[in-house]
Amino acid sequence: MKEQYGRDILTTKHYEEILSRPDIDAVIIGTPDHWHQKISIDAMNAKKDVYCEKPMVQHIDDGAAVVEAQKATGRILQVGSQRVSSAIYQKAHEIYRSGQIGQLMMVEAWWDRNSAVGAWEYTVPTDADTTTCDWVRFQGRAPEVTWDPKRFFRWRCYRDYGTGVAGDLFVHLFSGLHFITGAIGPSRVFATGGLRFWNDGRDVPDVLLGLYDYPKTAAHPGFNLTLRVNFVSGAQESSGFRFVGSEGIMMVDSGVHLSKHPPQLDPGLSIETFADSMQTRIIAEHDKLYPKKPVTPASMGANIDTVFRAPRGYSDHYDHHLNFAKAIRSRTPVVEDAVFGFRAAGPALLSNMSYFEGRPVEWDPIAMKLIA
């Protein structure tokens, strides 16, 4: 950090030292997941605004306390899923809210990658030992184990410190989905998967598949979500969404692709095995409901595809941090506050619960509470 930002920058192993300084207005929490809740609450109680890396919390039981702390202190808390500040996702939200794809019925989302860094096999420094790494401090509330440089530098691979595939990547997808649609979470979660390729001692899967039921609300007729994240799909990284509506499909990745199709009102007939007299009667009734129109060039339907792209070099990371800075100065709420952050982290953490316990999980997205 001194090489990057100057020799006079303060470095410390004790975050409390930062929070005690009156000249510090805000902090960025980029720690392992198992420290997120405690440092976020301590920072807000110390009258600091907080940018917390996603997921906001490591465990379901952590979430309510962070939400309450933000409410009680009135501090700005923004979770670090940059998609909620993305111009691309804002465009997708605009298209969705305008009704251009009709009634939403199903959403598919994925994130595929297979590289050492993508699978969290971060490089371990050659001088890593207990004299250069504060192993006791690092472990915090996690179970005490003997020094292991892999657990220290590749902490996402272990349930003691991280949240695995779901907390690292599912939570991004939930954040994007909720921002685009305005949904607040599923009522039922089921996840499955396995550890297929990265058998390096980790105790979290490298393939995770999730199914989610989003309930009917005043704003939504209800829809189903499928998520897929895997680290075994080849070197090319790919992530995105496919929103399937009654009148069109919207794809969201590095841009927005809208494909509209005319609704199919005429269901057609399958009457070949019926007696001639029955076919005649059915055809007559069908023609009353769906009268035939002459085919002309003007009457021929066509799919309409439209693509929206951000300019080269666009960064939603920059916009997300900029929005945080503006909120600090203006004292105006951010989109991804503690409630939004918990509603994105919640179903991701429930995916882990479902996977490791081998059962569906029920969730109350309004109260943000586990049902069963």
PLY file of the C-alpha trace (Angstrom):
ply
format ascii 1.0
element vertex 372
property float x
property float y
property float z
element edge 371
property int vertex1
property int vertex2
end_header
0.00 0.00 0.00
2.89 2.37 0.72
4.36 1.65 -2.71
1.00 2.37 -4.36
-0.23 5.35 -2.35
2.75 6.95 -0.57
5.07 6.22 2.30
3.06 8.30 4.77
-0.14 6.23 4.51
-1.22 4.59 7.75
-1.25 0.80 7.81
-2.53 -1.16 10.78
-3.73 -4.62 11.74
-6.39 -3.10 13.99
-9.35 -1.52 12.26
-10.36 0.10 15.57
-7.40 2.42 15.13
-8.96 3.74 11.91
-12.41 4.11 13.46
-11.05 6.14 16.36
-9.71 8.88 14.09
-11.93 11.99 13.84
-10.52 12.86 10.40
-11.92 9.66 8.87
-15.42 10.12 7.41
-15.92 6.76 5.69
-14.36 3.33 5.39
-14.25 0.58 2.78
-14.55 -2.92 4.24
-12.68 -5.33 1.97
-12.10 -8.02 4.57
-13.05 -11.69 4.43
-16.80 -12.21 4.77
-16.74 -13.35 8.40
-15.61 -9.85 9.49
-18.23 -7.87 7.51
-20.96 -7.68 10.13
-18.79 -6.69 13.10
-16.72 -4.04 11.32
-19.80 -2.57 9.60
-21.63 -2.17 12.90
-18.55 -0.89 14.74
-17.91 1.64 11.96
-21.47 2.97 11.92
-21.47 3.23 15.71
-18.24 5.22 15.36
-20.13 7.63 13.06
-18.40 6.45 9.88
-20.12 5.82 6.57
-19.49 2.36 5.18
-18.84 0.80 1.79
-18.96 -2.95 2.48
-17.81 -5.53 0.01
-20.46 -8.05 -0.96
-21.95 -10.17 0.48
-23.00 -7.83 3.25
-22.94 -10.66 5.79
-21.61 -14.19 6.08
-24.55 -15.80 7.89
-28.31 -15.27 7.78
-28.27 -14.46 11.49
-25.86 -11.55 10.83
-28.20 -9.51 8.66
-30.80 -8.04 11.01
-28.16 -6.45 13.24
-26.57 -4.58 10.32
-29.97 -3.34 9.13
-30.81 -2.16 12.64
-27.43 -0.47 13.08
-27.86 1.54 9.89
-31.36 2.55 10.93
-30.27 3.50 14.46
-27.14 5.46 13.46
-28.43 7.08 10.27
-25.12 6.36 8.53
-24.67 5.71 4.83
-24.02 2.03 4.12
-23.51 0.85 0.57
-22.87 -2.77 -0.35
-20.34 -3.35 -3.10
-22.34 -4.98 -5.88
-21.65 -2.45 -8.60
-24.43 -3.57 -10.93
-26.99 -1.43 -9.12
-25.02 1.64 -10.28
-24.48 0.37 -13.82
-25.88 2.34 -16.74
-26.41 -1.02 -18.46
-28.62 -2.27 -15.64
-30.41 1.05 -15.47
-31.27 0.62 -19.16
-32.49 -2.92 -18.50
-34.61 -1.61 -15.60
-36.10 1.05 -17.88
-36.97 -1.52 -20.56
-38.44 -3.93 -18.03
-40.56 -1.27 -16.31
-41.90 -0.05 -19.66
-43.48 -3.47 -20.21
-41.69 -4.18 -23.48
-41.22 -7.87 -22.72
-44.76 -8.24 -21.36
-45.40 -10.31 -18.26
-42.21 -11.73 -16.75
-42.42 -15.49 -16.38
-38.89 -16.80 -15.98
-35.34 -15.54 -15.47
-32.13 -17.41 -16.15
-28.79 -16.14 -14.86
-25.30 -17.57 -14.99
-21.65 -16.93 -14.24
-19.14 -19.36 -15.71
-15.37 -19.26 -15.36
-12.44 -21.60 -15.03
-9.16 -19.95 -14.16
-6.94 -20.15 -11.12
-7.74 -16.59 -10.05
-11.42 -17.01 -10.92
-11.51 -20.11 -8.73
-9.83 -18.18 -5.86
-6.42 -19.87 -6.12
-4.69 -16.61 -5.29
-0.88 -16.50 -5.18
0.61 -17.07 -1.73
3.63 -14.84 -0.92
6.83 -16.76 -0.28
7.32 -15.15 3.15
3.86 -16.03 4.46
4.03 -17.34 8.02
2.79 -16.37 11.46
5.46 -13.68 11.78
4.22 -11.81 8.70
0.52 -12.72 8.94
-1.58 -12.12 12.06
-3.29 -15.50 11.97
-4.96 -15.10 15.37
-6.45 -11.71 14.40
-7.52 -13.00 10.99
-9.52 -15.91 12.39
-11.73 -13.67 14.50
-14.96 -15.51 15.29
-14.05 -18.45 13.05
-13.09 -21.79 14.62
-9.47 -21.80 15.75
-7.22 -23.94 13.57
-3.47 -24.20 13.05
-1.75 -21.83 10.61
-2.47 -22.57 6.95
-1.37 -20.07 4.29
-4.00 -21.40 1.88
-6.78 -20.62 4.33
-5.31 -17.15 4.90
-4.83 -16.11 1.26
-7.49 -18.29 -0.37
-10.12 -17.77 2.30
-13.05 -17.81 -0.16
-12.47 -21.55 -0.51
-13.44 -22.20 3.11
-16.78 -21.91 4.90
-15.11 -20.66 8.09
-14.28 -17.31 6.47
-16.20 -16.98 3.22
-19.51 -17.82 1.58
-18.31 -19.82 -1.40
-19.76 -19.58 -4.89
-23.09 -18.23 -3.64
-21.70 -15.35 -1.60
-19.08 -14.41 -4.16
-21.17 -14.60 -7.35
-24.82 -15.53 -6.75
-25.13 -12.34 -4.71
-24.10 -10.25 -7.75
-26.84 -11.92 -9.77
-29.45 -11.38 -7.07
-28.44 -7.72 -6.82
-28.79 -7.22 -10.56
-32.09 -9.10 -10.72
-33.62 -7.16 -7.83
-32.46 -3.83 -9.25
-33.91 -4.52 -12.71
-37.24 -5.97 -11.59
-37.82 -4.34 -8.21
-38.30 -7.81 -6.68
-37.17 -8.25 -3.09
-36.40 -11.94 -2.95
-37.67 -15.49 -3.35
-39.96 -17.38 -1.01
-38.42 -20.78 -1.74
-34.81 -21.79 -2.44
-33.28 -25.05 -3.61
-29.65 -25.52 -4.59
-27.49 -28.41 -5.70
-24.03 -28.86 -7.16
-20.70 -30.34 -6.20
-16.94 -30.10 -6.01
-15.84 -31.34 -9.43
-12.50 -29.89 -10.48
-10.78 -27.69 -7.89
-9.96 -30.42 -5.39
-7.35 -28.36 -3.57
-8.61 -28.83 -0.03
-11.49 -26.37 -0.26
-14.79 -27.25 1.40
-17.16 -25.34 -0.90
-18.48 -26.48 -4.29
-17.15 -25.25 -7.63
-20.48 -25.96 -9.36
-23.69 -24.59 -7.87
-27.17 -24.59 -9.39
-30.13 -22.84 -7.81
-33.92 -22.76 -8.29
-35.95 -19.92 -6.78
-39.67 -19.17 -6.55
-40.49 -15.46 -6.54
-43.97 -15.04 -5.10
-46.88 -13.12 -6.55
-47.01 -9.54 -5.26
-48.73 -6.29 -6.16
-45.76 -5.48 -8.39
-45.14 -8.96 -9.84
-47.30 -11.84 -11.02
-44.63 -14.20 -9.70
-41.80 -15.80 -11.65
-39.15 -18.50 -11.43
-35.39 -17.96 -11.36
-32.59 -20.36 -12.21
-28.97 -19.59 -11.35
-25.83 -21.36 -12.48
-22.29 -20.69 -11.40
-19.43 -23.00 -12.23
-15.66 -22.94 -12.41
-15.34 -25.86 -14.85
-16.58 -24.35 -18.11
-13.38 -23.30 -19.87
-11.16 -20.24 -19.69
-13.61 -17.76 -21.21
-15.55 -16.02 -18.44
-19.21 -15.36 -19.12
-22.06 -13.99 -17.04
-25.49 -12.61 -17.80
-29.26 -12.74 -17.56
-32.11 -13.90 -19.77
-35.51 -12.41 -18.88
-38.32 -14.34 -20.57
-41.59 -12.44 -20.94
-44.88 -13.00 -22.69
-43.97 -10.57 -25.49
-40.21 -10.65 -25.66
-36.85 -11.68 -24.22
-34.25 -9.38 -22.70
-30.63 -10.46 -22.42
-28.31 -8.52 -20.11
-24.55 -8.96 -20.08
-22.09 -6.29 -21.23
-25.09 -4.62 -22.83
-28.83 -5.10 -23.20
-30.34 -7.12 -26.07
-34.11 -6.81 -26.48
-35.86 -9.31 -28.74
-39.58 -8.64 -29.14
-41.95 -11.12 -30.71
-45.64 -10.73 -31.56
-47.80 -12.60 -29.03
-49.20 -15.84 -30.43
-52.94 -15.42 -29.89
-54.10 -18.26 -32.13
-53.28 -21.56 -30.35
-53.79 -23.61 -33.53
-55.60 -26.92 -33.80
-54.69 -30.56 -33.38
-57.80 -32.28 -34.72
-56.48 -34.70 -37.34
-57.68 -37.77 -35.43
-61.22 -36.43 -34.91
-64.16 -37.45 -37.09
-64.84 -35.16 -40.07
-68.06 -33.81 -38.56
-66.28 -32.91 -35.31
-63.43 -31.26 -37.22
-65.93 -29.13 -39.12
-67.62 -27.95 -35.94
-64.32 -27.18 -34.20
-62.97 -25.27 -37.19
-66.13 -23.16 -37.37
-65.88 -22.22 -33.69
-62.15 -21.59 -33.99
-62.62 -19.28 -37.00
-65.12 -17.19 -35.02
-62.58 -16.66 -32.24
-59.58 -16.22 -34.53
-60.81 -14.94 -37.90
-58.36 -15.39 -40.72
-56.85 -12.29 -42.24
-55.34 -12.05 -45.68
-51.57 -12.28 -45.71
-49.94 -9.14 -47.04
-46.41 -7.76 -46.72
-47.67 -5.31 -44.11
-49.39 -8.02 -42.06
-46.38 -10.31 -41.79
-45.07 -10.24 -38.21
-41.37 -10.00 -37.45
-39.14 -10.17 -34.44
-37.58 -6.85 -33.50
-34.08 -6.99 -32.04
-32.50 -3.97 -30.38
-29.08 -3.84 -28.73
-27.90 -1.22 -26.25
-24.17 -0.98 -25.49
-22.20 1.17 -23.08
-19.26 3.07 -24.61
-15.83 1.47 -24.67
-14.07 1.77 -21.32
-17.25 2.22 -19.28
-16.82 1.16 -15.63
-19.73 0.47 -13.29
-17.16 0.04 -10.50
-16.30 3.73 -10.90
-19.97 4.74 -10.89
-20.69 2.67 -7.79
-17.87 4.26 -5.79
-18.84 7.68 -7.13
-22.42 7.16 -5.96
-21.09 6.31 -2.51
-19.01 9.49 -2.40
-21.96 11.61 -3.54
-24.17 10.04 -0.86
-21.60 10.87 1.83
-21.60 14.52 0.77
-25.34 14.90 0.18
-26.54 12.56 2.97
-29.00 11.05 0.51
-29.81 7.30 0.57
-28.04 4.85 -1.70
-29.82 2.13 -3.68
-27.85 -0.74 -2.18
-28.30 0.02 1.50
-28.40 -2.52 4.33
-31.94 -3.70 3.49
-31.16 -4.12 -0.22
-27.84 -5.75 0.67
-29.44 -8.24 3.01
-32.18 -9.08 0.52
-29.47 -9.89 -2.03
-27.23 -11.76 0.41
-30.11 -13.64 2.05
-31.08 -15.94 -0.84
-27.40 -16.48 -1.66
-26.71 -17.65 1.89
-29.87 -19.76 1.81
-28.47 -21.41 -1.32
-25.53 -22.57 0.76
-27.90 -23.79 3.47
-29.94 -25.71 0.92
-26.84 -27.22 -0.68
-25.14 -28.35 2.52
-28.36 -29.54 4.19
-29.76 -31.13 1.04
-33.24 -29.60 1.27
-35.40 -26.71 0.03
-35.49 -23.63 2.28
-38.44 -21.30 2.87
-37.79 -17.54 3.21
-39.89 -14.50 4.00
-38.47 -11.80 1.68
-40.52 -9.02 3.28
-39.52 -9.69 6.90
-36.14 -11.06 5.75
-36.51 -14.09 7.98
-35.98 -17.83 7.63
-39.25 -19.74 7.77
-38.05 -23.34 7.62
0 1
1 2
2 3
3 4
4 5
5 6
6 7
7 8
8 9
9 10
10 11
11 12
12 13
13 14
14 15
15 16
16 17
17 18
18 19
19 20
20 21
21 22
22 23
23 24
24 25
25 26
26 27
27 28
28 29
29 30
30 31
31 32
32 33
33 34
34 35
35 36
36 37
37 38
38 39
39 40
40 41
41 42
42 43
43 44
44 45
45 46
46 47
47 48
48 49
49 50
50 51
51 52
52 53
53 54
54 55
55 56
56 57
57 58
58 59
59 60
60 61
61 62
62 63
63 64
64 65
65 66
66 67
67 68
68 69
69 70
70 71
71 72
72 73
73 74
74 75
75 76
76 77
77 78
78 79
79 80
80 81
81 82
82 83
83 84
84 85
85 86
86 87
87 88
88 89
89 90
90 91
91 92
92 93
93 94
94 95
95 96
96 97
97 98
98 99
99 100
100 101
101 102
102 103
103 104
104 105
105 106
106 107
107 108
108 109
109 110
110 111
111 112
112 113
113 114
114 115
115 116
116 117
117 118
118 119
119 120
120 121
121 122
122 123
123 124
124 125
125 126
126 127
127 128
128 129
129 130
130 131
131 132
132 133
133 134
134 135
135 136
136 137
137 138
138 139
139 140
140 141
141 142
142 143
143 144
144 145
145 146
146 147
147 148
148 149
149 150
150 151
151 152
152 153
153 154
154 155
155 156
156 157
157 158
158 159
159 160
160 161
161 162
162 163
163 164
164 165
165 166
166 167
167 168
168 169
169 170
170 171
171 172
172 173
173 174
174 175
175 176
176 177
177 178
178 179
179 180
180 181
181 182
182 183
183 184
184 185
185 186
186 187
187 188
188 189
189 190
190 191
191 192
192 193
193 194
194 195
195 196
196 197
197 198
198 199
199 200
200 201
201 202
202 203
203 204
204 205
205 206
206 207
207 208
208 209
209 210
210 211
211 212
212 213
213 214
214 215
215 216
216 217
217 218
218 219
219 220
220 221
221 222
222 223
223 224
224 225
225 226
226 227
227 228
228 229
229 230
230 231
231 232
232 233
233 234
234 235
235 236
236 237
237 238
238 239
239 240
240 241
241 242
242 243
243 244
244 245
245 246
246 247
247 248
248 249
249 250
250 251
251 252
252 253
253 254
254 255
255 256
256 257
257 258
258 259
259 260
260 261
261 262
262 263
263 264
264 265
265 266
266 267
267 268
268 269
269 270
270 271
271 272
272 273
273 274
274 275
275 276
276 277
277 278
278 279
279 280
280 281
281 282
282 283
283 284
284 285
285 286
286 287
287 288
288 289
289 290
290 291
291 292
292 293
293 294
294 295
295 296
296 297
297 298
298 299
299 300
300 301
301 302
302 303
303 304
304 305
305 306
306 307
307 308
308 309
309 310
310 311
311 312
312 313
313 314
314 315
315 316
316 317
317 318
318 319
319 320
320 321
321 322
322 323
323 324
324 325
325 326
326 327
327 328
328 329
329 330
330 331
331 332
332 333
333 334
334 335
335 336
336 337
337 338
338 339
339 340
340 341
341 342
342 343
343 344
344 345
345 346
346 347
347 348
348 349
349 350
350 351
351 352
352 353
353 354
354 355
355 356
356 357
357 358
358 359
359 360
360 361
361 362
362 363
363 364
364 365
365 366
366 367
367 368
368 369
369 370
370 371
